[in-house]
Amino acid sequence: MANQVEIQLTINADEYLKMYQGRANDVVARAVDGRRIRFPARILQRFVTREGVSGAFIITFDEANRFRSIERKLR
């Protein structure tokens, strides 16, 4: 059974650029339910705009807590 976690992110363009340049590899975020999660910054690439990354996302992990998918949560 897969695990899902909902997060709300606001990462400005300068902060995301640090990740893109390799100065930071992971994002640490607080889930809506209070859990602290760490995931690879690269999974956010398709959501990056000139302003950075912003919005609510659902991240799915497998039973071994390996990343499976990420989707923007529709309001």
Beta strands, then each sheet from edge to edge (+ up, - down):
strand 1: 3-12
strand 2: 26-30
strand 3: 36-40
strand 4: 52-61
strand 5: 67-72
sheet 1: 1+ 4- 5+
sheet 2: 2+ 3-
end
